[in-house]
């Protein structure tokens, strides 16, 4: 295990996943528990009758006795636990539990010899570290609670952890890049973020839908780095592959519309967005389409159409804060900032504030939602040439 890589990666996830949107992040919050000292761990190993795999020992004694990691986080070990000696795990290949009742309990008990749970997936699913037997050191996934299999997941704890870290960084940092490109103009390129972003996985022998989604992410990255020509080539590649399903079609439309916007072709961008909106992509992608449509209408000076599009955005994506912010913004753009403030306060209880900004999910979201939306509205005032109205909303954002 590369401890420096892990520490840098966890620091980056904590910094950039401010909403704790990554699966399981709300449980571990990218924090480690205090590490175990070597003597305490050796005492546990004496009681179980064997030494734990080296990379898991390193995690426990150098990083933390549990904490940030795959799924809901890595389990530590309880020094005061009631430990028993482990027997050998009998399998080296996928194993399915018996389907009949006779001998079921004995078979299940024997199957879990030599396994130490290291992570909970939720719904009864787990990852286990094999501590004894021919597969010792490997991590296995457990779906037996629904009658499915025990399956090898990784050759080692370290490989399992590094795979999760790489995928998580790609997801979190990639989404940060996409959000910047979609929501802002004139952005500055964060070279540190690019330095943390793992290289994309190889796309050989992929299904077309997966390939289109990866190309769409690469389009946003090219735009973020101001490589518009490369982005155009990637759009052509994605169209050549074919985006037949709604999800990949919406993702590709978003990327292409942003490219057209950056090329100054707002009318063409609006055409792409309007064509994609009826498709049934993921809810957040649909929300992005509605956000972009309103922005493009505002760019074209079509305030009445922007108002209609904003109300459709709110109706179809009621959990997206941007719709409510834009509803207030339109009052500012028509010269009535007082009405904008009234709308902002009236709308505050609505929506769940998904991915609007970093904040804890409170039981009563009204004060939090109001501050976050006011902060965004202030930014929008500057963007659309109404900087003089921004202090009114800055004061609300300050609480």
ZAMARGU-4260 file (C-alpha; in steps of 0.2 Angstrom, whole numbers, plus 5000, padded with zeros to 4 digits):
<rodrens>
0) 5000/5000/5000 | 5006/5017/4996 | 5002/5027/5011 | 5007/5044/5003 | 4995/5041/4988
5) 4981/5036/5000 | 4983/5051/5011 | 4984/5063/4996 | 4969/5055/4988 | 4958/5055/5004
10) 4963/5074/5007 | 4957/5077/4989 | 4941/5068/4991 | 4937/5078/5007 | 4941/5094/4999
15) 4931/5091/4983 | 4917/5081/4988 | 4910/5094/5000 | 4892/5087/4999 | 4898/5070/5003
20) 4889/5063/4988 | 4901/5048/4985 | 4892/5032/4991 | 4896/5029/5010 | 4905/5046/5012
25) 4891/5052/5025 | 4897/5038/5036 | 4916/5039/5036 | 4917/5058/5030 | 4934/5054/5023
30) 4941/5052/5041 | 4952/5039/5049 | 4950/5032/5067 | 4965/5033/5078 | 4978/5020/5072
35) 4981/5005/5083 | 4998/5003/5091 | 5008/4987/5086 | 5007/4979/5103 | 4988/4980/5104
40) 4987/4972/5086 | 4999/4958/5091 | 4988/4954/5106 | 4973/4953/5095 | 4983/4942/5083
45) 4988/4930/5097 | 4970/4928/5102 | 4964/4923/5084 | 4980/4912/5081 | 4987/4920/5066
50) 4995/4936/5059 | 4983/4947/5049 | 4988/4951/5030 | 5002/4964/5030 | 4993/4978/5020
55) 4978/4977/5032 | 4990/4978/5047 | 4998/4993/5039 | 4981/5001/5037 | 4977/4998/5055
60) 4993/5004/5062 | 4998/5018/5050 | 4982/5026/5044 | 4968/5021/5056 | 4959/5008/5065
65) 4945/5009/5053 | 4938/5024/5043 | 4938/5031/5026 | 4937/5018/5012 | 4926/5007/5001
70) 4907/5007/5004 | 4903/5013/5021 | 4921/5013/5026 | 4934/5001/5032 | 4931/4991/5048
75) 4944/4992/5062 | 4947/4978/5074 | 4941/4979/5092 | 4955/4975/5104 | 4942/4971/5118
80) 4932/4960/5106 | 4927/4942/5109 | 4939/4934/5097 | 4940/4916/5092 | 4953/4907/5082
85) 4950/4907/5063 | 4949/4891/5053 | 4955/4891/5034 | 4943/4898/5021 | 4940/4884/5009
90) 4937/4892/4993 | 4948/4899/4979 | 4933/4902/4966 | 4916/4909/4967 | 4904/4899/4979
95) 4885/4899/4979 | 4876/4894/4995 | 4865/4878/4994 | 4847/4880/4988 | 4839/4867/4999
100) 4837/4868/5018 | 4846/4851/5022 | 4863/4855/5028 | 4861/4874/5024 | 4867/4881/5041
105) 4882/4869/5042 | 4887/4874/5024 | 4886/4893/5028 | 4895/4891/5044 | 4909/4882/5035
110) 4910/4894/5021 | 4914/4909/5032 | 4928/4901/5041 | 4944/4912/5039 | 4934/4928/5034
115) 4936/4944/5043 | 4922/4958/5038 | 4931/4974/5032 | 4917/4984/5025 | 4898/4985/5024
120) 4889/4988/5008 | 4872/4990/5015 | 4857/4978/5014 | 4867/4964/5022 | 4881/4964/5008
125) 4899/4964/5014 | 4917/4963/5009 | 4928/4951/5019 | 4947/4949/5020 | 4953/4931/5019
130) 4964/4929/5034 | 4967/4910/5032 | 4966/4897/5019 | 4973/4896/5001 | 4965/4913/4996
135) 4973/4921/5011 | 4975/4940/5009 | 4962/4942/4996 | 4946/4952/4998 | 4929/4943/4994
140) 4912/4951/4991 | 4897/4943/5000 | 4880/4943/4993 | 4874/4927/5001 | 4860/4936/5011
145) 4850/4936/4995 | 4855/4919/4990 | 4869/4924/4978 | 4888/4921/4979 | 4904/4924/4988
150) 4915/4931/4975 | 4933/4937/4974 | 4934/4956/4973 | 4953/4959/4974 | 4970/4950/4976
155) 4974/4960/4991 | 4967/4972/5004 | 4979/4985/4996 | 4973/4982/4979 | 4955/4983/4984
160) 4958/5000/4993 | 4968/5008/4979 | 4955/5002/4966 | 4941/5011/4976 | 4952/5026/4979
165) 4956/5028/4960 | 4937/5026/4955 | 4932/5038/4968 | 4944/5051/4963 | 4939/5049/4945
170) 4921/5051/4950 | 4922/5065/4962 | 4935/5076/4952 | 4927/5072/4936 | 4910/5078/4942
175) 4918/5094/4949 | 4926/5097/4932 | 4909/5094/4923 | 4900/5105/4936 | 4912/5119/4932
180) 4911/5118/4914 | 4892/5117/4913 | 4888/5131/4926 | 4902/5144/4923 | 4910/5154/4909
185) 4927/5161/4910 | 4933/5148/4923 | 4951/5146/4928 | 4959/5129/4926 | 4963/5121/4943
190) 4980/5112/4939 | 4980/5104/4955 | 4964/5096/4952 | 4970/5089/4935 | 4986/5083/4944
195) 4975/5073/4956 | 4963/5066/4942 | 4968/5047/4938 | 4970/5043/4920 | 4954/5036/4912
200) 4952/5017/4911 | 4956/5008/4895 | 4940/5008/4884 | 4944/4992/4874 | 4930/4980/4870
205) 4917/4992/4879 | 4899/4992/4876 | 4894/5007/4866 | 4884/5015/4880 | 4899/5014/4892
210) 4910/5021/4878 | 4899/5036/4875 | 4898/5040/4893 | 4917/5040/4895 | 4919/5050/4879
215) 4906/5063/4886 | 4917/5064/4902 | 4933/5067/4891 | 4924/5080/4881 | 4921/5090/4898
220) 4939/5088/4903 | 4945/5094/4886 | 4933/5109/4888 | 4940/5112/4905 | 4958/5113/4899
225) 4952/5124/4884 | 4955/5111/4871 | 4940/5115/4861 | 4947/5106/4845 | 4949/5090/4855
230) 4932/5092/4862 | 4925/5093/4845 | 4934/5077/4839 | 4928/5068/4854 | 4910/5073/4851
235) 4912/5066/4833 | 4919/5050/4840 | 4904/5048/4852 | 4891/5051/4838 | 4900/5038/4828
240) 4899/5025/4842 | 4880/5030/4844 | 4871/5036/4859 | 4855/5026/4858 | 4849/5025/4876
245) 4842/5040/4885 | 4855/5041/4898 | 4870/5042/4886 | 4861/5052/4874 | 4857/5065/4887
250) 4875/5065/4893 | 4882/5068/4876 | 4869/5081/4872 | 4875/5091/4888 | 4893/5090/4883
255) 4890/5095/4865 | 4879/5109/4870 | 4892/5116/4882 | 4905/5115/4868 | 4893/5125/4856
260) 4890/5138/4870 | 4909/5140/4872 | 4911/5142/4853 | 4898/5156/4854 | 4885/5146/4845
265) 4871/5148/4858 | 4857/5145/4845 | 4864/5128/4840 | 4867/5124/4858 | 4849/5128/4862
270) 4843/5117/4848 | 4853/5102/4855 | 4846/5105/4873 | 4828/5107/4867 | 4830/5090/4857
275) 4837/5081/4872 | 4825/5087/4886 | 4811/5075/4882 | 4823/5060/4884 | 4822/5051/4900
280) 4840/5052/4907 | 4845/5052/4925 | 4836/5065/4935 | 4852/5075/4938 | 4856/5075/4920
285) 4839/5081/4916 | 4841/5095/4929 | 4858/5100/4920 | 4848/5101/4903 | 4835/5113/4911
290) 4849/5124/4919 | 4858/5125/4902 | 4842/5129/4893 | 4838/5144/4904 | 4855/5150/4903
295) 4855/5149/4884 | 4838/5158/4883 | 4845/5172/4895 | 4861/5173/4884 | 4849/5176/4869
300) 4839/5190/4879 | 4823/5179/4878 | 4817/5183/4896 | 4799/5178/4894 | 4805/5161/4887
305) 4817/5160/4901 | 4803/5162/4913 | 4793/5149/4906 | 4808/5137/4905 | 4812/5140/4923
310) 4795/5136/4929 | 4796/5120/4919 | 4813/5116/4927 | 4805/5118/4944 | 4790/5107/4940
315) 4801/5093/4932 | 4816/5094/4944 | 4809/5100/4961 | 4824/5095/4970 | 4836/5105/4960
320) 4841/5122/4969 | 4845/5130/4953 | 4828/5132/4947 | 4823/5142/4962 | 4838/5153/4961
325) 4834/5157/4943 | 4816/5160/4947 | 4822/5174/4959 | 4836/5180/4946 | 4822/5183/4933
330) 4815/5196/4945 | 4832/5204/4946 | 4834/5205/4928 | 4817/5213/4926 | 4822/5227/4938
335) 4813/5221/4954 | 4827/5215/4966 | 4814/5217/4981 | 4803/5204/4972 | 4818/5193/4970
340) 4821/5193/4988 | 4803/5189/4992 | 4803/5174/4980 | 4820/5168/4987 | 4813/5168/5005
345) 4796/5160/4999 | 4805/5146/4990 | 4817/5142/5003 | 4808/5127/5011 | 4806/5119/4993
350) 4818/5106/4986 | 4832/5096/4994 | 4847/5106/4989 | 4855/5092/4980 | 4873/5096/4975
355) 4870/5115/4977 | 4885/5118/4989 | 4894/5110/5003 | 4883/5108/5019 | 4876/5096/5031
360) 4858/5089/5028 | 4849/5097/5042 | 4831/5092/5047 | 4825/5109/5044 | 4833/5114/5028
365) 4825/5132/5026 | 4839/5142/5034 | 4852/5132/5025 | 4843/5132/5008 | 4840/5151/5009
370) 4859/5155/5013 | 4865/5144/4999 | 4853/5150/4986 | 4856/5168/4991 | 4875/5165/4988
375) 4872/5158/4971 | 4860/5172/4967 | 4873/5185/4971 | 4885/5176/4959 | 4872/5176/4946
380) 4869/5194/4948 | 4887/5197/4944 | 4887/5186/4930 | 4872/5194/4921 | 4877/5212/4924
385) 4868/5216/4940 | 4882/5218/4952 | 4874/5232/4961 | 4860/5220/4967 | 4872/5207/4974
390) 4875/5215/4991 | 4857/5212/4996 | 4859/5193/4993 | 4876/5193/5001 | 4869/5199/5017
395) 4856/5185/5016 | 4870/5172/5013 | 4879/5178/5028 | 4865/5173/5039
</rodrens>
